[in-house]
Amino acid sequence: ELPPSEFMQVADSTWLVLSVVSNGRVPSGCQATGVTKIARSVIAPLAEHHVSVLMLSTYQTDFILVRERDLPVVIHTLAGEFDIYKEENGECVPVTCVDMSNGFLKPKLAASPTLHPVQSPQTRFCILTVAPDTLPAIATMLIDVLFYSHSPPREAGAGSQDLDSITFFAFSLIEGYISIVMDAETQKRFPSNLLLTSSTGELWRMVRIGGQPLGFDECGIVAQIAEPLAAADISAYYISTFNFDHALVPEEGIAEVIELLQQRQESGR
């Protein structure tokens, strides 16, 4: 319904959403949450089969977006590990490999995915949610932050490995559930009694992936971050955007994360 505009750039692919729901088979000793929890079972296999994904973590769960044309490969890749359902008229209907076998091609082996540079700004972030019935109380502040409070983006050099700060605010409303990522200074502008977070109230640091816009054709970008963090049992909250990917990790673990990712980058050269 959005009117065409020379100012609006639209990716040419149609994407479908995969919602990964645990069915109890995850080991009870695994403490990692977010993208790292599904790194080995979903993200890495899709990367190995050359499926490009967009990742969207929310306060409640994680979503993976895949191109509609890649759906047969996605289903064949994940069917051995997951029970897969599609939504039809509001009902969940089981999907089998036979249903999606038409057009499935075994992917050709290719070189390892590019290892993109990572940057770690000093900004500290909060991951929050809001009860839907209290949203009107912060609507004016949300509009101000989303549309009027940001300065023009600064271009970081491709070789830059660290930023002083980064402007980042993410708001999602999915099936009635609200998720917000904002920096700690912006959080102070909102009524504290309306913003809900974990009982620990921990702060997060960001790792931005890519020294220049990533595009949508390359696969393995999320896996580049998720696999080493999963191996180290480090939680991560991951958001793909039109230009860059962003992983948020608990503040106390940022030094270990940067070291892990830099080692991975060095070994890939």
N, C-alpha and C positions, 0 to 999 in steps of 0.2 A: 504493500500500500504506500510505501515511501515514493515520493515523486522522483523521477530521474534528475540527477544533478551532476554537473561537472566536478563538484567538490566531493562526491561520494564514490569511493572505489569499492567494487564488489568482486570477490573471488569468483571464478567461473564455475567452481564445483558446487554440487549439492551435497551436504553432509548429513549423516545420520548419527544419532546419539546412542552410545552403549552405556548402560548403567550396570555396574558390577555390584552384585549383592552377595555377601558372604553367606554360605550355607553351613558353616560350622566346620569346614575342612581345614581352615587356617590353624596352624599350630598355636596352642594356647600360650606358648612362651614367646611368641613374636610380638614385640612391643611397637614396632614401627607402624605408623599410620600414614594416610595420604597416599601419594603416588608410589612410595616405596613398598607399600603393602601389596600392590598388584604389579610390581616391576617384573618379577620372574614369570608370573602366570599369564599376563596379558601384554604388557608393553614390550618386553623383550621378544616374545614370539612374533608379534606383529611386525616389529622392526626386521627380524630375520626373514620374514616373507615380504619385505619391501612395501609395507603398508604405511602410508603417511598418516599421522594422527594429530589432532589438536586435543590438548589436555585441559580440563577445567575442574579444579578442586573447588569445593564449596565447604561451608561450615559443617554440613550434614554428611556429604558423601563426595565421590569423585565420578566424573563423567569423561568418557573418551569419545571424541567425534571422529568418524571415518568417512571417507568419500563413499557415496552411494554405489559407485561403480566397483568399489573394492569389497563390497559386502560378501560375495561368494568366497573370496580368499579369507576374509575375516572369520566367517563361520567355519570353514574347513580348518583353519588354524586353531581356533579355540574350542571346537566341539569335543576334543578329547579330554579337556580339563573342566569344561563348564556345561551345564544345562542351559541351552539358549532359547529364549522366547522372543516373539515379536508381538507388538501390540496391534490388535485388530478390533476396531469398534469398542475400544476401552477394555478389551479382554486380552489376557496374555495367552498366546497360542504357542505350543512347542515348535521349534524349528529343527529339522534334521539336515544332515549333509545332503541327503538325496534331494530335498526340496531346493537346494541351492547349487546343485552340481552343474547345471547348465552354464557354460561359459567359464568354468573354473579351469585355470591353467596353473600348473606347478611353476612357481617362480624360478627364474634362472639365478644361479649364484652370481653375486656381484661383490665388488670391493666393499670393505668396511665403511660405514657412514663417516662423513666428515666430523671431526671433533672441533666444535666451535669454541672460541674463546669465552671465558666467563668473567664477569665483572661483579664486584661486591661493594655496593654503596654503604655508607655508614648509617643510613637511615634505619630506624627501628620501627617495626610494623606490628599492628594488632590485627587479629582475625576474630571477627565478631558476627553475631546474628542479632536480629530484632524480632520481637513478637509482631506478627502482621497487624494486629489491632492497634499497636503503638506507632506504626509507620507514619500516620498523618502528623504526629507530634514532632517528627524530625524532618518532614518533607521539605520545608523551606531551607533548612540547613543542607540537606542532601543536594538540592538544586543549586545552591550557592557553591558548594564544593565541586560538583560535577561540571558546572558550566562557567563559573565566574572566578574561581579562586586560583587557577593554575596559570603560571607564567609559560611563555613559549618554550617548547622542549629544547634542551641543549644537546648538541651533537657531540657524542664522545668519540674520540679517535679509535680506529679499529684496533690499535695495539694497546689501548688503555685497559689495565687490569683492575682498576679501582676508581670509584667515583666518590666524591664527597657526599652527595645526596642524590636522590632520584624522586621525581614526582610520580606517584602511583596511587590510584584509588580505584578499587574494583567493587562493583555492586551487581549482584545477581539475584533474580527472583525466579525461582524454578518450582513450579507446582505449589506455590504458596509459601515456600521456604526462602528466607532471605539470608544472604551471606554478604559480608562486607570485609574488604581489606583496606586499611588506611594506616598512615603513619601515626606514630604516637602523639605528635604535636597536633595533628588534625583531630584526633580523638578528643582532645581537651575541649574542643568547640561544641561537642555534643553533650546532652544531658547524660551523666554517667549512669543514672538509674534505668535508662532505656536500652543501653547497649549491653548485650549478654555475651560473655566469653567463658572459657573454661575456668574451673575452680582455681587453677594455678595462676591464671592471668598472665601467662608468660608472653614475652615479647619475641618477635621473629626478625631475622635478618634475611636479606634477599640476595640471590645469585641470579644475575641477568645473563641469559645465554645469547651469544651472537654479537659481533662487533658491527654488523650491518643487518638490515632487514633479512629475515630468513626465507621468506616465501613459503609455498605450500607443497612443493613437489618432493622435497627431500624427506627421507625416512630415517629414523634412528636418533632424532634430536632429543626426544624425551628419554629414550633408553640410555643415552649418553650420561644423563644426570641420575636417572632412577636406579640403574643397576649398581653403581658403586655405593650409593647411599643405602640401598637395600642390603648389600653385603655387610655394611657397617651398622645396620639396624638403626639408621637415623631417619626420623620422620621428616616428611617434606610435603608442602602444600604447593601445587604446581598450577600455573595459569599460562596458557598459550594465548597470545594476542595476535593481531594482524601483522605486526612487525617483528616482535621478539617473544621469547619464552622467559618465564620468571619462575624460580623455585624459592619458596620461603622455608627456612629451617629454624629451629629453636636457636635463640641468640647465643646460648652458651656453647653451641656446637659449630659455629660458623668457621672458626679457625681450622677445625678438623675437616670440614666439608671442602673448603678452598684447597687444602693440601691434597685431599683425595682427588679432586677434579683436576688439579694441576698435574698430579702424577699421571692421571689417565691421559691428559692431553700430551704430555711429554712422551709417554710410551707409544702414542699413536703416530708420532712424527717419523 
